[in-house]
Amino acid sequence: MVNGCNNSQDFVYTATDACSGLTSTSTSTYTWQVVTAPVLAGVPTGGALGCNPTLPTCSTGVTASNECGSVAVTCTPGTVVVNGCSNSQGFVYATDAELTASTSLYMASNNCKGSWYLQAVH
């Protein structure tokens, strides 16, 4: 029987006495889960941030799920790296499930005027 990620199978064992015809039955049930890596949804897609923007933070709209249902998501913002006129920061969205999925989101300045953009990297 399959119910989402939960699976079970029953094995029925029957013994019959050849002389009396009496029978005895026993059932063994095995259960297990089949789980695939969660899929992240709602990860920011990016876009121009303009000059002197309010810098992005971890989005609370990012979700994850698999056949078992919703999976908790964490976001870890990286350190802002300043390299002359080029600044960057990564955001890693990950699940705490046994099988993880993560996406990094980087922001970078492409000139000395403080124009920022976001780029999602999967």
PyMOL commands that set and color helices and strands:
alter all, ss='L'
color gray80, all
select strands_A, chain A and resi 2-3+6-16+23-33+39-41+48-51+63-66+69-71+73-77+81-83+86-95+102-109+115-121
alter strands_A, ss='S'
color yellow, strands_A
deselect
rebuild
show_as cartoon
